[in-house]
Structures are given as structure tokens and as C-alpha cells.
């Protein structure tokens, strides 16, 4: 996987929605959606819908990220990684994407961290304590370690978003 720093002026919206007890949708999507097929980078663990990163094939920018927290508890954990804000957006390049191969599926289990009013969705095999954050917008970052996608940071959760998570009973 290759990431390139870019200036990102696209507008995104975030949706955190309780889909019933034990199930919450986390989604960040571009406001002006492109017409046509996106590339999809799926991280799956074979037991629930995968983390889906839709990528615009023309510029490598994220069209949306969606992930379901399912039957898991989001804990307050003290050893949250240090996040270095790179201050730039990224485009995602994967040599495996082409018009005949629009989807790439990788193994990936994720865990959840809560700090103050932020939620991190991180790959559970990450032991590194310093991650790079690339801007999707003011409230959301893609987290990267050594040219590997490792997660998403949802910052400055508002009261409505916190209530959606609490109503799902996924938050301690």
C-alpha cells in the first residue's frame, strides 16, 4: 500500500448510528459522491461486515469509510497510542487495483479505544505506540504506520453521537 500526502478540500460527513443493541455503524463519506465504481479495500475477520474503504480510482481519495461495531465493548483504555498529526490528507494507491480488480480484501481484526471524546478503531495486531494521522476532515483521520493502514480516528464526538453509541450498549 502506498500513501501520498495531498491537500484535501473535499467535504465529508460523519454518521454514527445505533442499529440495535450491540450494533453501531461508523461511517465517514464524501458529500459530493462521484459517479461510477469505486475501488474497495476490505479488511475482514470472517465474522461480520468488513471495514470498507471506498477509494476514488481517479485521484486515490477516500469516498467513504464504513465499519460496524458488533457485539463488542468500546473500553476506556489508558495506553492509547501517541498520534502524530501530519496535517495533510492522503491518497491511497494500491498496485493491485485496476479496472478488472476493483476490490482488494485483506485480513483485519479491529479493536476500539475511547479517549475523552474520541473513538479509535485500530487493527488489533498493532503494538506500535506512535501512529501517523492523515486528515480526512477536521473530525476524522486515517491512521497509518509504515505505509500500512491501521485505523480511523473519530475526534470531537458530539453528544448525539455519544448517545447513539451508548444506546447500542457498546460503550462502557
C-alpha angles and dihedrals in degrees: 000000000000127000124197123197111238139167106256117202097161117121118236135188127208125217125189109179133176107227094185136301110332096009129094129168117217112192137166116186138174114251096221102052118201122238114244140034121325128209112250127211107196125193109193138176097190094245105077141010110304127246100264124205111186111202127197104237092210099058106006092241122142114262093183145336120209132179136166121218101210126185092335132120120232103220134197101244121185101209097066112163121257108255118210110204109221091192093221137089123240139223117214120227123185119175089213092067118094139134090278094046110042096158131057118187122198132177112257136157118189137204130199131235128188123202121174102303099345135089123205122199105199135174106258094228093064112112097162113112098206121065133175118235121209118195122250088167138318092292103039138050137185110229118219136182119189095335092314124116107236105167155305130277118212105196133191097015110199126224094262092053091048090051091053089054093044092048089057089056089232095120125077 
